[in-house]
Amino acid sequence: MTPDDHRRVAIIGDGRDEARMQTQKYNGGLTREQFLFYEIRIAAKFYLEGKTVDEALMLVRRDNLFQYPTERMVPNITRTCYRRLDALGNGTLVEELAHAPTEIAKQINLYAMMRYNRLVREFMTTVIGEKFRNQDFAFSRRDVNAFFTRLQAQDDGVASWSEQTIDKIKGVLVKSLVEAGHLDSFRSETLNPVFLCEELENGIRANGDEDALPAFNCFR
């Protein structure tokens, strides 16, 4: 993808987010991709400069920007960050992700994960969004387990995942809630009544993606 292509993707949403997600396969890559906040902030700055993913990868490697002990995961993580940035479909959100205060940027990163990964989106909308909708702030491992039980019953691909893979994904989902401020800690059993930052709300609405709002306790 050329720099001009990146700019077009970042500015123009496709307007068919729900349909796209429904045809997307569930992705177990979340086990290695994680929340990646530090990494995506770095990648977003390169993205805004019009650098291709290969150019960004070269710079990350050259200067050890991710500060990983080895380079083994650097190519995959760099490409994942670029895919999430593409999935945002909104240049203003990419700009905020790169430069906004941490609390705002972390909310945007969680939204980018939702845009990129069907599993994350469904968890955030059907579990977290519904809890906010019902003003039910109780949260426990049982909620995560019930979500995966439903997925395994509905999708043969998810049903084929190993228990170890599912446990890792569960951990990433909960950790992402902590990172974005939905939970105070990994062991917390109470959802915080999060306040959706104005920057992200505007971006979600600009994308025509209002179905994502309940994941951030917004129903306006």
Secondary structure as UniProt FT lines:
FT   HELIX           3..11
FT   HELIX           17..23
FT   TURN            28..29
FT   HELIX           30..33
FT   HELIX           37..48
FT   TURN            49..50
FT   HELIX           53..63
FT   TURN            64..66
FT   TURN            72..73
FT   HELIX           74..88
FT   HELIX           91..99
FT   HELIX           102..116
FT   HELIX           118..122
FT   HELIX           123..128
FT   HELIX           129..133
FT   TURN            134..135
FT   HELIX           141..154
FT   HELIX           156..159
FT   HELIX           163..180
FT   TURN            186..187
FT   HELIX           198..206
FT   TURN            207..208
FT   HELIX           210..216
//
